[in-house]
Amino acid sequence: MRSKVVMGKWGLIPVMWILGVMLLAAAAPVAASPEQQGTIHVVQAGEHLTMIANRYATTPQAIASANNLVNMNLLYVGQRLTIPGGGSSPTQGNTYYVVNRGDTLTAIAARYGTTTQALVDANGLASANLIYVGQRLVIPGGGSSAPAPSTPSSTTGYYTVQVGDTVSSIAVRHGVTAWAIVNANHLANPNFIYVGQRLVIPGGSSPAPAPAPQPSGSNKRIVIDLSEQHMYVYQDGGLLWSWVTSTGMPGAATIPGHFQVLNKVPNAYAYTWGLQMPYWLGIYWAGSLQNGIHALPIMADGRILWDGYLGQPVSYGCVILSTENAQTLYNWAEIGTPVDIQY
């Protein structure tokens, strides 16, 4: 069949060719408006879905649905997320803080003039006691950071930390508050001071006599033998309990060394693996994650991970106990209890 032709400005143009161009133009998709496409957010280190949702005044579920996320706990740095509904830009009033070694949420809140609960809510934290180095926190309301250290006044004194000292005991001896010492020395974590450290004592009185040594009945110690996959718990120099345990698998081995109980959380949550970790006792940092002692972890579907494998190195680096033994240890151990991990 021969196409009809028409005379145009450039000569003869086949009618069929014109019809083809018109059909292609009609079929071309119309670009969606920015409002239809939504805002695009690129995931940064330390971010999770709840934090991102709070920044854009939406919900984690809405972002998960818009991006077809199967698991809301699994994000990766550089991932591009669509914020549904043309979500507004992050609130300009917010400040961001990257967690450093030794930080606690309470100390960060004090530095920025906000509350611990406000930080928990703004960042969707499962526990105020479990943050990690490198984590990026939203500081709601654009709180300003603490002022630079002031020059000590004429009434300011200095104190060198001794064995067994705590910020609280030093404060009592000098007639000041623990928080006055924390703020004067910009301590990120009041629980972390060291022998020989020189502290500013703001406006303090002469120190009271050092307290008498505590009786030996308060002596506690936890020993974990990696070669035996066993834990020994001592008090007053005598063996109190002996339990089977599981430590880190090859490639994620539990680190030997001398540590102490850093924090206690009744039921910690591991965002990295989506696990509940009952009766958590934090003992040391491994990069941006904290390793600790806890009960057999619970998966999202309620199943017990590593059930039946106690006595074998199967964990991601933590020290695992049965639920009953972990609860007993949690109730007995104190912040600062020594933990020795050895072969």
Short mmCIF file of the C-alpha atoms (twelve columns), coordinates in Angstrom:
data_MODEL
# 
_entry.id   MODEL 
# 
loop_
_atom_site.group_PDB 
_atom_site.id 
_atom_site.type_symbol 
_atom_site.label_atom_id 
_atom_site.label_alt_id 
_atom_site.label_comp_id 
_atom_site.label_asym_id 
_atom_site.label_seq_id 
_atom_site.Cartn_x 
_atom_site.Cartn_y 
_atom_site.Cartn_z 
_atom_site.pdbx_PDB_model_num 
ATOM 1   C CA . MET A 1   0.000  0.000   0.000   1 
ATOM 2   C CA . ARG A 2   1.380  3.391   -0.911  1 
ATOM 3   C CA . SER A 3   1.206  6.285   1.590   1 
ATOM 4   C CA . LYS A 4   -0.484 9.498   0.608   1 
ATOM 5   C CA . VAL A 5   1.732  12.528  0.713   1 
ATOM 6   C CA . VAL A 6   1.074  16.162  1.406   1 
ATOM 7   C CA . MET A 7   2.981  19.177  0.356   1 
ATOM 8   C CA . GLY A 8   4.628  20.885  3.290   1 
ATOM 9   C CA . LYS A 9   7.171  23.582  3.888   1 
ATOM 10  C CA . TRP A 10  9.983  21.102  3.400   1 
ATOM 11  C CA . GLY A 11  8.449  19.260  0.515   1 
ATOM 12  C CA . LEU A 12  6.504  16.016  0.427   1 
ATOM 13  C CA . ILE A 13  5.745  14.482  3.882   1 
ATOM 14  C CA . PRO A 14  4.136  11.039  4.142   1 
ATOM 15  C CA . VAL A 15  0.824  11.129  6.014   1 
ATOM 16  C CA . MET A 16  1.642  7.833   7.793   1 
ATOM 17  C CA . TRP A 17  4.837  9.357   9.167   1 
ATOM 18  C CA . ILE A 18  2.908  12.280  10.633  1 
ATOM 19  C CA . LEU A 19  0.435  9.935   12.300  1 
ATOM 20  C CA . GLY A 20  3.311  7.933   13.831  1 
ATOM 21  C CA . VAL A 21  4.840  11.046  15.404  1 
ATOM 22  C CA . MET A 22  1.457  12.015  16.854  1 
ATOM 23  C CA . LEU A 23  0.964  8.578   18.396  1 
ATOM 24  C CA . LEU A 24  4.431  8.629   20.005  1 
ATOM 25  C CA . ALA A 25  3.794  12.060  21.475  1 
ATOM 26  C CA . ALA A 26  0.486  10.868  22.936  1 
ATOM 27  C CA . ALA A 27  2.106  7.787   24.472  1 
ATOM 28  C CA . ALA A 28  5.009  9.666   26.123  1 
ATOM 29  C CA . PRO A 29  4.619  9.706   29.915  1 
ATOM 30  C CA . VAL A 30  3.962  12.993  31.609  1 
ATOM 31  C CA . ALA A 31  6.635  13.814  34.215  1 
ATOM 32  C CA . ALA A 32  5.280  13.754  37.721  1 
ATOM 33  C CA . SER A 33  5.349  16.960  39.662  1 
ATOM 34  C CA . PRO A 34  7.740  17.236  42.599  1 
ATOM 35  C CA . GLU A 35  4.748  16.887  44.924  1 
ATOM 36  C CA . GLN A 36  3.809  13.547  43.315  1 
ATOM 37  C CA . GLN A 37  7.362  12.225  43.373  1 
ATOM 38  C CA . GLY A 38  7.957  13.138  46.992  1 
ATOM 39  C CA . THR A 39  11.200 14.323  48.586  1 
ATOM 40  C CA . ILE A 40  14.290 12.143  48.207  1 
ATOM 41  C CA . HIS A 41  16.419 11.495  51.311  1 
ATOM 42  C CA . VAL A 42  19.847 9.838   51.116  1 
ATOM 43  C CA . VAL A 43  20.550 7.683   54.191  1 
ATOM 44  C CA . GLN A 44  23.547 8.792   56.281  1 
ATOM 45  C CA . ALA A 45  25.648 6.793   58.730  1 
ATOM 46  C CA . GLY A 46  23.839 6.248   62.030  1 
ATOM 47  C CA . GLU A 47  20.352 6.984   60.686  1 
ATOM 48  C CA . HIS A 48  17.319 4.729   61.061  1 
ATOM 49  C CA . LEU A 49  13.788 4.966   59.733  1 
ATOM 50  C CA . THR A 50  12.214 6.486   62.836  1 
ATOM 51  C CA . MET A 51  14.825 9.252   62.939  1 
ATOM 52  C CA . ILE A 52  14.281 10.040  59.255  1 
ATOM 53  C CA . ALA A 53  10.486 10.026  59.679  1 
ATOM 54  C CA . ASN A 54  10.718 12.470  62.589  1 
ATOM 55  C CA . ARG A 55  12.855 14.809  60.494  1 
ATOM 56  C CA . TYR A 56  10.230 14.952  57.732  1 
ATOM 57  C CA . ALA A 57  7.114  14.966  59.956  1 
ATOM 58  C CA . THR A 58  5.887  11.594  58.671  1 
ATOM 59  C CA . THR A 59  5.833  8.007   59.985  1 
ATOM 60  C CA . PRO A 60  8.253  5.093   59.530  1 
ATOM 61  C CA . GLN A 61  5.380  3.014   58.138  1 
ATOM 62  C CA . ALA A 62  4.633  5.630   55.455  1 
ATOM 63  C CA . ILE A 63  8.271  5.692   54.315  1 
ATOM 64  C CA . ALA A 64  8.460  1.878   54.377  1 
ATOM 65  C CA . SER A 65  5.304  1.645   52.234  1 
ATOM 66  C CA . ALA A 66  6.493  4.295   49.762  1 
ATOM 67  C CA . ASN A 67  9.801  2.475   49.276  1 
ATOM 68  C CA . ASN A 68  8.513  -1.139  49.470  1 
ATOM 69  C CA . LEU A 69  10.792 -1.877  52.441  1 
ATOM 70  C CA . VAL A 70  10.350 -5.432  53.703  1 
ATOM 71  C CA . ASN A 71  12.270 -4.790  56.949  1 
ATOM 72  C CA . MET A 72  12.159 -1.290  58.449  1 
ATOM 73  C CA . ASN A 73  15.349 -2.024  60.430  1 
ATOM 74  C CA . LEU A 74  17.461 -2.668  57.324  1 
ATOM 75  C CA . LEU A 75  18.800 0.511   55.729  1 
ATOM 76  C CA . TYR A 76  22.217 1.197   54.221  1 
ATOM 77  C CA . VAL A 77  24.347 4.302   53.843  1 
ATOM 78  C CA . GLY A 78  23.664 5.978   50.494  1 
ATOM 79  C CA . GLN A 79  20.214 4.426   50.090  1 
ATOM 80  C CA . ARG A 80  17.764 6.821   48.395  1 
ATOM 81  C CA . LEU A 81  14.381 6.954   50.119  1 
ATOM 82  C CA . THR A 82  11.233 8.603   48.811  1 
ATOM 83  C CA . ILE A 83  9.538  10.690  51.516  1 
ATOM 84  C CA . PRO A 84  5.830  10.399  50.697  1 
ATOM 85  C CA . GLY A 85  3.490  13.342  50.369  1 
ATOM 86  C CA . GLY A 86  6.186  15.802  49.345  1 
ATOM 87  C CA . GLY A 87  7.493  15.795  52.917  1 
ATOM 88  C CA . SER A 88  8.943  19.099  53.963  1 
ATOM 89  C CA . SER A 89  12.667 19.570  54.349  1 
ATOM 90  C CA . PRO A 90  14.179 18.632  57.687  1 
ATOM 91  C CA . THR A 91  13.217 21.066  60.384  1 
ATOM 92  C CA . GLN A 92  15.657 23.941  60.271  1 
ATOM 93  C CA . GLY A 93  15.534 24.275  64.074  1 
ATOM 94  C CA . ASN A 94  17.118 20.862  64.650  1 
ATOM 95  C CA . THR A 95  20.784 20.339  65.429  1 
ATOM 96  C CA . TYR A 96  22.641 17.056  64.887  1 
ATOM 97  C CA . TYR A 97  25.229 15.411  67.117  1 
ATOM 98  C CA . VAL A 98  27.503 12.441  66.363  1 
ATOM 99  C CA . VAL A 99  28.035 10.210  69.396  1 
ATOM 100 C CA . ASN A 100 31.615 9.948   70.664  1 
ATOM 101 C CA . ARG A 101 33.230 7.286   72.825  1 
ATOM 102 C CA . GLY A 102 32.112 7.690   76.445  1 
ATOM 103 C CA . ASP A 103 28.969 9.701   75.651  1 
ATOM 104 C CA . THR A 104 25.685 9.003   77.402  1 
ATOM 105 C CA . LEU A 105 22.287 10.331  76.390  1 
ATOM 106 C CA . THR A 106 21.959 12.162  79.706  1 
ATOM 107 C CA . ALA A 107 25.286 13.948  79.206  1 
ATOM 108 C CA . ILE A 108 24.381 14.892  75.609  1 
ATOM 109 C CA . ALA A 109 21.009 16.236  76.755  1 
ATOM 110 C CA . ALA A 110 22.697 18.350  79.438  1 
ATOM 111 C CA . ARG A 111 25.152 19.774  76.894  1 
ATOM 112 C CA . TYR A 112 22.347 20.913  74.591  1 
ATOM 113 C CA . GLY A 113 19.868 22.108  77.197  1 
ATOM 114 C CA . THR A 114 17.261 19.448  76.476  1 
ATOM 115 C CA . THR A 115 16.025 16.277  78.201  1 
ATOM 116 C CA . THR A 116 16.945 12.637  77.802  1 
ATOM 117 C CA . GLN A 117 13.334 11.764  76.965  1 
ATOM 118 C CA . ALA A 118 13.233 14.444  74.250  1 
ATOM 119 C CA . LEU A 119 16.284 12.836  72.607  1 
ATOM 120 C CA . VAL A 120 14.726 9.367   72.907  1 
ATOM 121 C CA . ASP A 121 11.496 10.567  71.250  1 
ATOM 122 C CA . ALA A 122 13.213 12.589  68.495  1 
ATOM 123 C CA . ASN A 123 15.443 9.687   67.503  1 
ATOM 124 C CA . GLY A 124 13.067 6.758   68.068  1 
ATOM 125 C CA . LEU A 125 15.491 5.094   70.495  1 
ATOM 126 C CA . ALA A 126 14.440 1.779   71.997  1 
ATOM 127 C CA . SER A 127 16.480 2.523   75.126  1 
ATOM 128 C CA . ALA A 128 18.080 5.655   76.548  1 
ATOM 129 C CA . ASN A 129 20.979 3.484   77.717  1 
ATOM 130 C CA . LEU A 130 21.991 2.067   74.346  1 
ATOM 131 C CA . ILE A 131 23.666 4.445   71.897  1 
ATOM 132 C CA . TYR A 132 26.819 3.786   69.877  1 
ATOM 133 C CA . VAL A 133 29.899 5.634   68.658  1 
ATOM 134 C CA . GLY A 134 29.246 7.311   65.299  1 
ATOM 135 C CA . GLN A 135 25.457 7.371   65.775  1 
ATOM 136 C CA . ARG A 136 23.906 10.607  64.416  1 
ATOM 137 C CA . LEU A 137 21.356 12.051  66.834  1 
ATOM 138 C CA . VAL A 138 18.724 14.703  66.203  1 
ATOM 139 C CA . ILE A 139 18.825 17.415  68.877  1 
ATOM 140 C CA . PRO A 140 15.226 18.687  68.897  1 
ATOM 141 C CA . GLY A 141 14.552 22.411  68.962  1 
ATOM 142 C CA . GLY A 142 18.041 23.368  67.815  1 
ATOM 143 C CA . GLY A 143 19.488 23.275  71.324  1 
ATOM 144 C CA . SER A 144 22.767 25.140  71.529  1 
ATOM 145 C CA . SER A 145 25.828 23.300  72.716  1 
ATOM 146 C CA . ALA A 146 27.351 23.914  76.098  1 
ATOM 147 C CA . PRO A 147 29.502 27.026  76.440  1 
ATOM 148 C CA . ALA A 148 33.258 26.791  76.298  1 
ATOM 149 C CA . PRO A 149 34.989 26.146  79.634  1 
ATOM 150 C CA . SER A 150 35.266 29.263  81.712  1 
ATOM 151 C CA . THR A 151 38.431 30.320  83.466  1 
ATOM 152 C CA . PRO A 152 38.428 28.879  86.987  1 
ATOM 153 C CA . SER A 153 37.499 31.438  89.642  1 
ATOM 154 C CA . SER A 154 39.577 32.163  92.700  1 
ATOM 155 C CA . THR A 155 37.446 29.695  94.671  1 
ATOM 156 C CA . THR A 156 37.945 26.912  92.162  1 
ATOM 157 C CA . GLY A 157 40.130 24.014  93.276  1 
ATOM 158 C CA . TYR A 158 41.580 20.924  91.669  1 
ATOM 159 C CA . TYR A 159 41.479 17.273  92.612  1 
ATOM 160 C CA . THR A 160 43.444 14.283  91.300  1 
ATOM 161 C CA . VAL A 161 41.360 11.118  90.988  1 
ATOM 162 C CA . GLN A 162 42.380 8.247   93.267  1 
ATOM 163 C CA . VAL A 163 41.651 4.521   93.127  1 
ATOM 164 C CA . GLY A 164 37.985 3.868   93.972  1 
ATOM 165 C CA . ASP A 165 36.846 7.462   93.403  1 
ATOM 166 C CA . THR A 166 33.565 8.310   91.673  1 
ATOM 167 C CA . VAL A 167 32.287 11.727  90.628  1 
ATOM 168 C CA . SER A 168 29.615 11.476  93.330  1 
ATOM 169 C CA . SER A 169 32.071 10.635  96.116  1 
ATOM 170 C CA . ILE A 170 34.393 13.460  95.018  1 
ATOM 171 C CA . ALA A 171 31.450 15.879  94.973  1 
ATOM 172 C CA . VAL A 172 30.423 14.921  98.531  1 
ATOM 173 C CA . ARG A 173 33.990 15.364  99.798  1 
ATOM 174 C CA . HIS A 174 34.216 18.877  98.325  1 
ATOM 175 C CA . GLY A 175 30.689 20.023  99.167  1 
ATOM 176 C CA . VAL A 176 29.507 20.455  95.567  1 
ATOM 177 C CA . THR A 177 27.138 18.548  93.296  1 
ATOM 178 C CA . ALA A 178 28.193 15.798  90.908  1 
ATOM 179 C CA . TRP A 179 26.721 17.741  87.974  1 
ATOM 180 C CA . ALA A 180 28.778 20.812  88.891  1 
ATOM 181 C CA . ILE A 181 31.924 18.701  88.482  1 
ATOM 182 C CA . VAL A 182 30.612 17.119  85.255  1 
ATOM 183 C CA . ASN A 183 29.866 20.532  83.726  1 
ATOM 184 C CA . ALA A 184 33.091 22.162  84.921  1 
ATOM 185 C CA . ASN A 185 35.154 19.392  83.343  1 
ATOM 186 C CA . HIS A 186 32.881 18.709  80.345  1 
ATOM 187 C CA . LEU A 187 32.781 15.019  81.170  1 
ATOM 188 C CA . ALA A 188 30.959 13.128  78.418  1 
ATOM 189 C CA . ASN A 189 30.151 10.315  80.837  1 
ATOM 190 C CA . PRO A 190 30.152 10.787  84.651  1 
ATOM 191 C CA . ASN A 191 30.914 7.076   85.051  1 
ATOM 192 C CA . PHE A 192 34.222 7.352   83.196  1 
ATOM 193 C CA . ILE A 193 36.998 8.984   85.218  1 
ATOM 194 C CA . TYR A 194 40.460 7.522   85.647  1 
ATOM 195 C CA . VAL A 195 43.177 7.382   88.292  1 
ATOM 196 C CA . GLY A 196 45.464 10.419  87.962  1 
ATOM 197 C CA . GLN A 197 42.857 12.536  86.141  1 
ATOM 198 C CA . ARG A 198 42.938 16.190  87.300  1 
ATOM 199 C CA . LEU A 199 39.444 17.556  87.868  1 
ATOM 200 C CA . VAL A 200 38.290 21.137  88.322  1 
ATOM 201 C CA . ILE A 201 36.247 21.519  91.541  1 
ATOM 202 C CA . PRO A 202 34.092 24.636  91.036  1 
ATOM 203 C CA . GLY A 203 33.648 26.770  94.158  1 
ATOM 204 C CA . GLY A 204 34.318 23.802  96.400  1 
ATOM 205 C CA . SER A 205 35.348 23.688  100.030 1 
ATOM 206 C CA . SER A 206 38.357 21.856  101.367 1 
ATOM 207 C CA . PRO A 207 37.964 18.130  100.851 1 
ATOM 208 C CA . ALA A 208 36.677 16.010  103.699 1 
ATOM 209 C CA . PRO A 209 38.787 13.089  104.845 1 
ATOM 210 C CA . ALA A 210 38.793 10.172  102.448 1 
ATOM 211 C CA . PRO A 211 36.115 7.585   103.240 1 
ATOM 212 C CA . ALA A 212 37.129 4.371   104.918 1 
ATOM 213 C CA . PRO A 213 37.708 1.397   102.603 1 
ATOM 214 C CA . GLN A 214 34.588 -0.625  101.857 1 
ATOM 215 C CA . PRO A 215 34.364 -4.063  103.474 1 
ATOM 216 C CA . SER A 216 35.520 -6.988  101.385 1 
ATOM 217 C CA . GLY A 217 31.930 -8.234  101.207 1 
ATOM 218 C CA . SER A 218 31.343 -5.823  98.298  1 
ATOM 219 C CA . ASN A 219 34.025 -7.498  96.137  1 
ATOM 220 C CA . LYS A 220 32.538 -8.886  92.929  1 
ATOM 221 C CA . ARG A 221 34.169 -10.239 89.782  1 
ATOM 222 C CA . ILE A 222 33.062 -11.947 86.545  1 
ATOM 223 C CA . VAL A 223 35.481 -14.224 84.672  1 
ATOM 224 C CA . ILE A 224 34.730 -15.588 81.177  1 
ATOM 225 C CA . ASP A 225 36.926 -18.409 79.853  1 
ATOM 226 C CA . LEU A 226 36.829 -18.419 76.049  1 
ATOM 227 C CA . SER A 227 38.492 -21.819 75.690  1 
ATOM 228 C CA . GLU A 228 35.991 -23.451 78.051  1 
ATOM 229 C CA . GLN A 229 32.943 -21.372 76.974  1 
ATOM 230 C CA . HIS A 230 32.254 -20.936 80.655  1 
ATOM 231 C CA . MET A 231 31.564 -18.075 83.091  1 
ATOM 232 C CA . TYR A 232 32.718 -17.960 86.712  1 
ATOM 233 C CA . VAL A 233 31.149 -15.411 89.075  1 
ATOM 234 C CA . TYR A 234 33.044 -14.519 92.276  1 
ATOM 235 C CA . GLN A 235 32.183 -12.585 95.422  1 
ATOM 236 C CA . ASP A 236 34.476 -12.027 98.424  1 
ATOM 237 C CA . GLY A 237 37.075 -14.156 96.660  1 
ATOM 238 C CA . GLY A 238 34.825 -17.230 96.578  1 
ATOM 239 C CA . LEU A 239 33.087 -18.830 93.600  1 
ATOM 240 C CA . LEU A 240 29.398 -17.909 93.616  1 
ATOM 241 C CA . TRP A 241 28.168 -19.366 90.288  1 
ATOM 242 C CA . SER A 242 29.590 -21.379 87.393  1 
ATOM 243 C CA . TRP A 243 27.641 -21.281 84.108  1 
ATOM 244 C CA . VAL A 244 27.921 -22.498 80.527  1 
ATOM 245 C CA . THR A 245 28.079 -19.598 78.075  1 
ATOM 246 C CA . SER A 246 28.530 -18.872 74.373  1 
ATOM 247 C CA . THR A 247 30.908 -16.220 73.019  1 
ATOM 248 C CA . GLY A 248 31.701 -14.808 69.573  1 
ATOM 249 C CA . MET A 249 31.923 -17.003 66.502  1 
ATOM 250 C CA . PRO A 250 35.068 -17.060 64.293  1 
ATOM 251 C CA . GLY A 251 35.302 -13.709 62.549  1 
ATOM 252 C CA . ALA A 252 33.338 -12.011 65.341  1 
ATOM 253 C CA . ALA A 253 35.291 -13.306 68.327  1 
ATOM 254 C CA . THR A 254 34.776 -11.921 71.815  1 
ATOM 255 C CA . ILE A 255 37.813 -9.804  72.729  1 
ATOM 256 C CA . PRO A 256 39.919 -10.950 75.711  1 
ATOM 257 C CA . GLY A 257 40.932 -8.328  78.267  1 
ATOM 258 C CA . HIS A 258 40.069 -6.609  81.534  1 
ATOM 259 C CA . PHE A 259 36.772 -4.708  81.401  1 
ATOM 260 C CA . GLN A 260 33.899 -3.667  83.656  1 
ATOM 261 C CA . VAL A 261 30.127 -3.407  83.527  1 
ATOM 262 C CA . LEU A 262 29.451 -0.098  81.735  1 
ATOM 263 C CA . ASN A 263 25.653 -0.066  81.672  1 
ATOM 264 C CA . LYS A 264 22.579 -2.160  82.447  1 
ATOM 265 C CA . VAL A 265 19.477 -2.381  80.248  1 
ATOM 266 C CA . PRO A 266 16.585 -4.704  81.162  1 
ATOM 267 C CA . ASN A 267 15.851 -5.470  77.499  1 
ATOM 268 C CA . ALA A 268 18.244 -3.940  74.972  1 
ATOM 269 C CA . TYR A 269 17.519 -3.918  71.231  1 
ATOM 270 C CA . ALA A 270 20.063 -4.540  68.449  1 
ATOM 271 C CA . TYR A 271 18.958 -2.551  65.386  1 
ATOM 272 C CA . THR A 272 21.777 -4.140  63.360  1 
ATOM 273 C CA . TRP A 273 20.246 -7.603  63.649  1 
ATOM 274 C CA . GLY A 274 16.695 -6.840  64.810  1 
ATOM 275 C CA . LEU A 275 17.155 -8.754  68.080  1 
ATOM 276 C CA . GLN A 276 15.956 -8.233  71.642  1 
ATOM 277 C CA . MET A 277 18.749 -8.848  74.155  1 
ATOM 278 C CA . PRO A 278 17.262 -9.374  77.641  1 
ATOM 279 C CA . TYR A 279 19.241 -8.550  80.799  1 
ATOM 280 C CA . TRP A 280 21.953 -6.580  78.977  1 
ATOM 281 C CA . LEU A 281 25.247 -5.762  80.740  1 
ATOM 282 C CA . GLY A 282 27.459 -3.678  78.438  1 
ATOM 283 C CA . ILE A 283 31.182 -4.429  78.862  1 
ATOM 284 C CA . TYR A 284 33.241 -2.966  75.976  1 
ATOM 285 C CA . TRP A 285 33.065 -1.193  72.613  1 
ATOM 286 C CA . ALA A 286 33.963 -2.972  69.356  1 
ATOM 287 C CA . GLY A 287 34.113 -0.152  66.820  1 
ATOM 288 C CA . SER A 288 30.705 1.527   66.674  1 
ATOM 289 C CA . LEU A 289 28.930 -1.329  68.494  1 
ATOM 290 C CA . GLN A 290 28.954 -2.279  72.146  1 
ATOM 291 C CA . ASN A 291 29.406 -5.900  73.191  1 
ATOM 292 C CA . GLY A 292 27.926 -7.192  76.400  1 
ATOM 293 C CA . ILE A 293 26.578 -10.083 78.424  1 
ATOM 294 C CA . HIS A 294 22.910 -10.974 77.914  1 
ATOM 295 C CA . ALA A 295 20.334 -13.743 77.717  1 
ATOM 296 C CA . LEU A 296 19.634 -15.766 74.590  1 
ATOM 297 C CA . PRO A 297 18.397 -13.156 72.078  1 
ATOM 298 C CA . ILE A 298 14.822 -13.045 70.795  1 
ATOM 299 C CA . MET A 299 14.127 -12.626 67.073  1 
ATOM 300 C CA . ALA A 300 11.350 -10.474 65.579  1 
ATOM 301 C CA . ASP A 301 9.066  -13.509 65.194  1 
ATOM 302 C CA . GLY A 302 9.487  -14.440 68.870  1 
ATOM 303 C CA . ARG A 303 11.856 -17.364 68.341  1 
ATOM 304 C CA . ILE A 304 14.923 -17.766 70.574  1 
ATOM 305 C CA . LEU A 305 18.179 -17.440 68.639  1 
ATOM 306 C CA . TRP A 306 20.926 -20.016 69.379  1 
ATOM 307 C CA . ASP A 307 18.611 -22.009 71.623  1 
ATOM 308 C CA . GLY A 308 20.343 -25.342 72.246  1 
ATOM 309 C CA . TYR A 309 23.797 -24.007 71.244  1 
ATOM 310 C CA . LEU A 310 25.065 -22.761 74.616  1 
ATOM 311 C CA . GLY A 311 28.630 -23.916 75.127  1 
ATOM 312 C CA . GLN A 312 29.588 -23.175 71.504  1 
ATOM 313 C CA . PRO A 313 31.019 -19.894 70.095  1 
ATOM 314 C CA . VAL A 314 28.013 -18.777 68.017  1 
ATOM 315 C CA . SER A 315 27.341 -15.115 68.888  1 
ATOM 316 C CA . TYR A 316 28.247 -11.894 67.043  1 
ATOM 317 C CA . GLY A 317 30.725 -11.029 69.817  1 
ATOM 318 C CA . CYS A 318 28.562 -10.862 72.933  1 
ATOM 319 C CA . VAL A 319 28.616 -13.296 75.849  1 
ATOM 320 C CA . ILE A 320 25.385 -15.317 75.920  1 
ATOM 321 C CA . LEU A 321 23.794 -16.977 78.963  1 
ATOM 322 C CA . SER A 322 20.574 -18.859 79.518  1 
ATOM 323 C CA . THR A 323 17.683 -16.552 80.362  1 
ATOM 324 C CA . GLU A 324 17.564 -17.690 83.994  1 
ATOM 325 C CA . ASN A 325 21.321 -17.243 84.543  1 
ATOM 326 C CA . ALA A 326 21.365 -13.898 82.716  1 
ATOM 327 C CA . GLN A 327 18.588 -12.583 84.964  1 
ATOM 328 C CA . THR A 328 20.445 -13.729 88.075  1 
ATOM 329 C CA . LEU A 329 23.668 -12.040 86.919  1 
ATOM 330 C CA . TYR A 330 21.819 -8.854  85.923  1 
ATOM 331 C CA . ASN A 331 20.264 -8.517  89.388  1 
ATOM 332 C CA . TRP A 332 23.597 -9.219  91.113  1 
ATOM 333 C CA . ALA A 333 26.046 -7.164  89.026  1 
ATOM 334 C CA . GLU A 334 26.643 -3.457  89.570  1 
ATOM 335 C CA . ILE A 335 27.970 -0.732  87.278  1 
ATOM 336 C CA . GLY A 336 31.742 -1.020  87.561  1 
ATOM 337 C CA . THR A 337 31.844 -4.750  88.388  1 
ATOM 338 C CA . PRO A 338 35.132 -6.071  86.895  1 
ATOM 339 C CA . VAL A 339 34.828 -8.444  83.923  1 
ATOM 340 C CA . ASP A 340 37.884 -10.490 82.899  1 
ATOM 341 C CA . ILE A 341 37.769 -12.297 79.551  1 
ATOM 342 C CA . GLN A 342 40.567 -14.810 79.053  1 
ATOM 343 C CA . TYR A 343 41.655 -18.000 77.338  1 
# 
